[in-house]
């Protein structure tokens, strides 16, 4: 595994987790087993003590023999220091009755005046820990129950060996499972990293699909696929923008140069031809200036370098003023702009909204049908004012509608260079309306024309 890799970290974390669990099991087995065993033995002896008392009262000591055998304990009943009953077990739980240690504890209890008590002692014969439960049965009659505090040695030894084997098996299985899980998690991310490097090299055709069922990684793949698709679109638009801007710059520059050379070499003596060449130069310079201004406007708006200057104005008067700017086209080329509006005061950036209406009318003029009609309507709806600009042209294919706001987007892949504009008009419209938070859109029917619209909320600014 590579240093600091995700696979290595996951494997280490899961392995440490497994070791902690095993450590906890070992701790409970080694350190708490004796405590639990002692607590259990005390409860067991107290339960047996009740049966010893019952057997003594009924003079039935056969039960005590069975208890002594099954529970591996020793029971002794004395009366005035004479033994009435005793088991002859030689287990590690038994303590010899005549040993000094047991006699000292017996005497201590007898002198205490208590009905019962329990002592923890060391068996002098086997050197193991044991419990002595002392109980007063009657005047001068006492019962002493002893039991070892150590688990049966052979059983305990087998359990310890079994525990070691189980621990080793758990460790091996844990390491294998931890490695498998770490690989399952890390492999898709490694694939994503490799494909991301491809994107960094400019290959936007990659698709992220590792086949994992981990929801977080699947969401990451979906997000990256969307980002890659958008990057691909942006790259295509960038190339088209460069190509089209270069084309739009090259043509007027060529005309300017050609006309300037004609003035210098051919028409400098012919005043009328010279004026015509100069007019061409001026028109092409104006066109270049318009292109540069559109690019600057769009750049400033996209970088949020320019803020809106809101003011109240009559939108009806504004639209009429813009229509008048196109009167020369009506007079010279026969375009007919049909307007239906009413007085209404809105609050917006007047200069930018003029730009929106101008660009939409200009776009309609460029693409209207043979009848040369453009229709502009103000519609008073319940909670908003809707402005529509409609042409009677060929319409736009459904798959192209969502892209028409893109810079220099080629509708139907057959690029028609606009007669009056720069190819950036709709992108500027979109940005201005987004800055105002105005709703907008486009509707189109094949061979029936296209309608652009935007909406201004009545109660909003």
Secondary structure in CASP SS format (residue, H / E / C, confidence):
PFRMAT SS
TARGET T0000
AUTHOR 0000-0000-0000
METHOD secondary structure of the structure
MODEL  1
X C 1.00
X C 1.00
X C 1.00
X C 1.00
X C 1.00
X H 1.00
X H 1.00
X H 1.00
X H 1.00
X H 1.00
X H 1.00
X H 1.00
X H 1.00
X H 1.00
X H 1.00
X H 1.00
X H 1.00
X H 1.00
X H 1.00
X H 1.00
X H 1.00
X H 1.00
X H 1.00
X H 1.00
X H 1.00
X H 1.00
X H 1.00
X H 1.00
X H 1.00
X H 1.00
X C 1.00
X H 1.00
X H 1.00
X H 1.00
X H 1.00
X H 1.00
X H 1.00
X H 1.00
X H 1.00
X H 1.00
X H 1.00
X H 1.00
X H 1.00
X H 1.00
X H 1.00
X H 1.00
X H 1.00
X H 1.00
X H 1.00
X H 1.00
X H 1.00
X H 1.00
X H 1.00
X H 1.00
X H 1.00
X H 1.00
X H 1.00
X H 1.00
X C 1.00
X C 1.00
X C 1.00
X H 1.00
X H 1.00
X H 1.00
X H 1.00
X H 1.00
X H 1.00
X H 1.00
X H 1.00
X H 1.00
X H 1.00
X C 1.00
X C 1.00
X E 1.00
X E 1.00
X E 1.00
X E 1.00
X E 1.00
X E 1.00
X C 1.00
X C 1.00
X E 1.00
X E 1.00
X E 1.00
X E 1.00
X E 1.00
X C 1.00
X C 1.00
X C 1.00
X C 1.00
X C 1.00
X C 1.00
X C 1.00
X C 1.00
X C 1.00
X C 1.00
X C 1.00
X C 1.00
X C 1.00
X H 1.00
X H 1.00
X H 1.00
X H 1.00
X H 1.00
X H 1.00
X H 1.00
X H 1.00
X H 1.00
X H 1.00
X H 1.00
X H 1.00
X H 1.00
X C 1.00
X C 1.00
X C 1.00
X E 1.00
X E 1.00
X E 1.00
X E 1.00
X E 1.00
X E 1.00
X E 1.00
X C 1.00
X C 1.00
X C 1.00
X C 1.00
X C 1.00
X C 1.00
X E 1.00
X E 1.00
X E 1.00
X E 1.00
X E 1.00
X E 1.00
X E 1.00
X E 1.00
X E 1.00
X E 1.00
X C 1.00
X C 1.00
X E 1.00
X E 1.00
X E 1.00
X E 1.00
X E 1.00
X E 1.00
X E 1.00
X E 1.00
X C 1.00
X C 1.00
X C 1.00
X C 1.00
X H 1.00
X H 1.00
X H 1.00
X H 1.00
X H 1.00
X H 1.00
X H 1.00
X H 1.00
X H 1.00
X H 1.00
X H 1.00
X H 1.00
X H 1.00
X H 1.00
X H 1.00
X H 1.00
X H 1.00
X H 1.00
X H 1.00
X H 1.00
X H 1.00
X H 1.00
X H 1.00
X H 1.00
X H 1.00
X H 1.00
X H 1.00
X H 1.00
X H 1.00
X H 1.00
X H 1.00
X H 1.00
X H 1.00
X H 1.00
X H 1.00
X H 1.00
X H 1.00
X H 1.00
X H 1.00
X H 1.00
X H 1.00
X H 1.00
X H 1.00
X H 1.00
X H 1.00
X H 1.00
X H 1.00
X H 1.00
X C 1.00
X C 1.00
X C 1.00
X C 1.00
X C 1.00
X C 1.00
X C 1.00
X C 1.00
X C 1.00
X C 1.00
X C 1.00
X C 1.00
X C 1.00
X C 1.00
X H 1.00
X H 1.00
X H 1.00
X H 1.00
X H 1.00
X H 1.00
X H 1.00
X H 1.00
X H 1.00
X H 1.00
X H 1.00
X H 1.00
X H 1.00
X H 1.00
X H 1.00
X H 1.00
X H 1.00
X H 1.00
X H 1.00
X H 1.00
X H 1.00
X H 1.00
X H 1.00
X H 1.00
X H 1.00
X H 1.00
X H 1.00
X H 1.00
X H 1.00
X H 1.00
X H 1.00
X H 1.00
X H 1.00
X H 1.00
X H 1.00
X H 1.00
X H 1.00
X H 1.00
X H 1.00
X H 1.00
X H 1.00
X H 1.00
X H 1.00
X H 1.00
X H 1.00
X H 1.00
X H 1.00
X H 1.00
X H 1.00
X H 1.00
X H 1.00
X C 1.00
X C 1.00
X C 1.00
X C 1.00
X C 1.00
X H 1.00
X H 1.00
X H 1.00
X H 1.00
X H 1.00
X H 1.00
X H 1.00
X H 1.00
X H 1.00
X H 1.00
X H 1.00
X H 1.00
X H 1.00
X H 1.00
X H 1.00
X H 1.00
X H 1.00
X H 1.00
X H 1.00
X H 1.00
X H 1.00
X H 1.00
X H 1.00
X H 1.00
X H 1.00
X H 1.00
X H 1.00
X H 1.00
X H 1.00
X H 1.00
X H 1.00
X H 1.00
X C 1.00
X C 1.00
X C 1.00
X C 1.00
X C 1.00
X C 1.00
X C 1.00
X E 1.00
X E 1.00
X E 1.00
X E 1.00
X E 1.00
X H 1.00
X H 1.00
X H 1.00
X H 1.00
X H 1.00
X H 1.00
X H 1.00
X H 1.00
X H 1.00
X H 1.00
X H 1.00
X C 1.00
X H 1.00
X H 1.00
X H 1.00
X H 1.00
X H 1.00
X H 1.00
X H 1.00
X C 1.00
X C 1.00
X E 1.00
X E 1.00
X E 1.00
X E 1.00
X E 1.00
X C 1.00
X C 1.00
X C 1.00
X C 1.00
X E 1.00
X E 1.00
X E 1.00
X E 1.00
X E 1.00
X H 1.00
X H 1.00
X H 1.00
X H 1.00
X H 1.00
X H 1.00
X H 1.00
X H 1.00
X H 1.00
X H 1.00
X H 1.00
X H 1.00
X H 1.00
X H 1.00
X H 1.00
X H 1.00
X H 1.00
X H 1.00
X C 1.00
X C 1.00
X C 1.00
X C 1.00
X C 1.00
X E 1.00
X E 1.00
X E 1.00
X E 1.00
X E 1.00
X E 1.00
X E 1.00
X E 1.00
X C 1.00
X C 1.00
X C 1.00
X E 1.00
X E 1.00
X E 1.00
X E 1.00
X E 1.00
X E 1.00
X E 1.00
X E 1.00
X C 1.00
X C 1.00
X C 1.00
X C 1.00
X C 1.00
X C 1.00
X H 1.00
X H 1.00
X H 1.00
X H 1.00
X C 1.00
X C 1.00
X C 1.00
X C 1.00
X C 1.00
X C 1.00
X C 1.00
X C 1.00
X C 1.00
X H 1.00
X H 1.00
X H 1.00
X C 1.00
X C 1.00
X C 1.00
X C 1.00
X C 1.00
X C 1.00
X C 1.00
X C 1.00
X C 1.00
X C 1.00
X C 1.00
X H 1.00
X H 1.00
X H 1.00
X H 1.00
X H 1.00
X H 1.00
X H 1.00
X H 1.00
X H 1.00
X H 1.00
X H 1.00
X H 1.00
X C 1.00
X C 1.00
X E 1.00
X E 1.00
X E 1.00
X E 1.00
X E 1.00
X E 1.00
X E 1.00
X C 1.00
X C 1.00
X C 1.00
X E 1.00
X E 1.00
X E 1.00
X E 1.00
X E 1.00
X E 1.00
X E 1.00
X E 1.00
X E 1.00
X C 1.00
X C 1.00
X C 1.00
X C 1.00
END
